[in-house]
Amino acid sequence: MRRLWIGLTYLVFFVLIAAPLGRMTMGAFSEGWSGFWNALTRPEALHALLMTGYVVVVVTLLNTLFGIMTALYLVRANWLGRRLKSLLNSIVDLPYAVSPVIGGLMIVLLLGPDSALGALFEQIGVKIVYAFPGMVIATLFVTFPLMVREVMPVLQEIGSQQEEAASTLGAYGWTTFWKVTWPSIRWAVIYGVILTVARSLGEFGAVLVVSGNIMNRTQTATTLVYQDVENFNVTAAGGIALVLAAFSAGLLLLMEWSKRRKGGH
């Protein structure tokens, strides 16, 4: 019976991961190395990859900053009532329960050109939806829980005794964070950063709704893959998808390596 379950596990792994990845690789190289290279060096592909890189960098920085702050408040802020903390915890997990497409639609309804806020921003020359800021907000909405959920358990585990002792000895809050809190949570932050980058690279639904998928303006790598599939350009779609998959897999391997390194110390 045990061998049967092991065999079924390998079968599911092959059907859901190995086979699609192999087929995607074959599609990417269906026209040889030149076809793969041409797919990656098209002007629209270069722009989409560059735009994806910009979004990933900005979202990772913002998610790291606000994710750590949110985790600290949810764990350390005793002045927050239990009900309010439960509400904030539920809001943090909202992206897990809501489809990214619905999240993108909410951003369009709130900050789109037909909304009051969107019109106000456009009057001062700032366009949110169908522009780079909207793409960042949409990706941040999807990735926000990743950092918070990595840091919160560590903060709960280490407790607040050392931080309270440092405060009693006269340390400022910023000094306490860097000298006491940061050494304990840095690995959790590293894991959160890696997960944020990997998730940002693969985000599609929310970005598609918010960006409008405008070629050479708001198109990212994932929305370009979608467009290539719609145009039956399998080689081009497979090439971009293979690059994204390889980069994400490399990030996850990096996270496993960092976990082993942490365990060795």
N, C-alpha and C positions, 0 to 999 in steps of 0.2 A: 504493500500500500504506500509505503514511504517513497519507493522508487517511482510509483505512478505520479505522485504529487510533484516530485522533483522534475519528472519528464514534462508534466503539464506546465510547470513554471517556465522551463526552458522554451517550450512551445509558444507560450504567451509572449515571452521576451522576443522570440524570433519574429512572430507575426506582427507585434505592435512596434518594435524598434528596429531590429536588424534588417528585416525584409524591406520596409519603407526606406531606410537609410541606404541600403544597397541599390534599390531602384532609383533613388534620387541621384546617387553618385553616377549610375549608368546614364541617366538622362543628362546630367551635367557634362559628361564626356562623350555624348552620342555623336558629336561632330569633331571629336579629337581634342587635343590640348588647345589648338587654335580657336576652336569654337568656345571652349570654356573661357579662355583669356579674353576673347572678344566680348563675351557676355559681361565680364567684370569691368572692362575698360570702356564700355559705352558711356557717352556723356551723362545719360540719365542714371546709369548705374553708379558712376562715380559720385554724382551729386546726391543720390539716395544714400549711399554708404557714408558720405561726409555728413549729411543731415542726421543720420542715425547716430553717428559719433557725437555730434553736438548735443543731441537730446540726451544720450546716455551720460555724458559728462555732467551736464547741468542737473539732471534728475538725481544722479548719484550724490552730488554735493549737497543738494537741498534735502534729499531723503536722509542722508547721514546726519546733518545738522538738526533737522526737525524731528527725526526719528529718535535720536538720543534724548532730546529735550522732552518729547512726549513720554518716553519710557521713564525718565527721571520723575516727571510730574505724577504719572500714574502709580509709581511705586513709593516715592519719597514724600509727596505732598500730602501731609496729614490733614491740612486744612480743607482738602477736598472731601466732601461727604461720601459715604459709601455708595449711595444711589448715583451721585454724579460720576464717580469713578466707573461704576457699572455701565452707565450711559456712554461715557467716553471710550471704554473698552469695546462696546458694541459698535460704535462709530468707526473705530480703528479697523475692526474686522469687516466692515461693510463691503470693501472691494472683493473679499472672498465670496460673499453671498450674492453680489450683483454682477451681472454680465458686463464685461468691459464696454460692449456696445451701448448698454443703457447708461453706463457712466459717462461715455462720450456724449450721448444725447443730453444728459443733464447739464453738462458743461456748455453745450450749444444753446440750450434753453436759457441758461443763466447768464452767459457772457457773449452770446451770438450777436450779430449786427441788429437783430430785431428786438433785442432785450434792452431794458433801461440801462443796465450796467455796461453792456457792450457798446451802446450808442454813446454813453458818457466817455468811455475809453477812446472811442474813435474820434470824438470831438477834440481830444487832446493829442491825437496823432498816434495812439497805441491800438493796434489791431490784435485781438486775442484769438478769436476763432478763425480758422483757415489761415493761420500764421504760426510762427515758431512758438510764441508763448502758450497758445492753446495746446500744442503738441506736448509741451513740457508739463502742463497742468494735467493733461489726460494720462500721461505716463506716470506722473507722480501719484495720481489717484490710485492707479493699479498697483504700484510698487510700495506704497507707504507702509503697509503692515509688516513688510519683510524685516526692516530694521528694528521696529518696535518689538516684534515678537522674538527677535534674537537677543535683544539687550534686556528686556524685562525679567526673564527667568534668572539671569545672572545677578541682577540687582537684588532680586528677592532672596537669592541664595546667600549672598555675602552679607546681607543685613546692613544696618546703618550705624553699628557701634563704632567702627573706625572713623567714619565721617563725623560722628558726634564728638568723638575724642579730639579730632583735629580742630573742630570748631571751638571746643572748650579751651584748647591750648592757644587760641587766638588766630588760627588760620582763616584767611578770607575764603569765600565760597569758591572762587576761581582756582585758588591754590589747592583747596581740598579736592576739587574735581581732578586736577591734573596729577596730584601727588598720591591720592588715595583711591578715587573712583576709577580713573582711566586705566591704570594697570590691571584692574580686575575685569574690565569690560572690553578691553581692546580686541581680544580674539572674537568676541561676539560681534563687535563692530566690523571686523574684517569679514566675517561670514556674511553679515548683512550687506556689506558693499558688494561682495561677489554675487550674491543672489539678486541684488538690485540691478547690477549690470547685465546679468544673464536674462533677467525678466524684461528689462528695458529693450534689449536687443530683439526679443521675440514678440513684443507687444504689437498687436494688429488692430483689434476691434475698435478700441477707444480712439486710437490715432487715426484710423480710417475715417471715422465719423467727424472728428474735430478738424483734421487737416484738409479734407476735401480731395486728397490724393492728387494734387496739382503737380504735374511733371516739371522737374527742374525748379520747383519752388517749395512745396511742402510734402514731397514724396519721400518716404523712408524705404529702407531695404525690404521690409515685410510687405508694404503696400505695392512696391514694384514687383515683387514675386507674384502677388495677387493679379496685378495687371498683366504680367507675362503669361500667367496661366489662362486668364480670360482670352488672351490673344493666341493661345495654343503655341506659345514659344517655350517649349519644354526645356530646351538647352539653356536658355537665358535664366528661366525660373530656377532650374536645378543648380546652376552655378552660384547664384546669389544665396539660395537656400543652403547650399553646402557650406559656403563660407560662414554663414550665421551659425549653422549647427556645429561646425568645427570650433568656432570661437567659444560658443556656450559650453561645449563639452570640455574644452580646455580650462574654462573657468571653474567648472565643477571638479575637475581633477585637481586644480590648484587648491580648492577648498578642502578636498580630502587630504592633500599633502599638508596643508596648514593644520588640520586636525591632528594628524599623526605627529607633527612637530610639536604641537601644544602638549600632546600626551607624553612626549619624550622629555619635557622639561619638568 
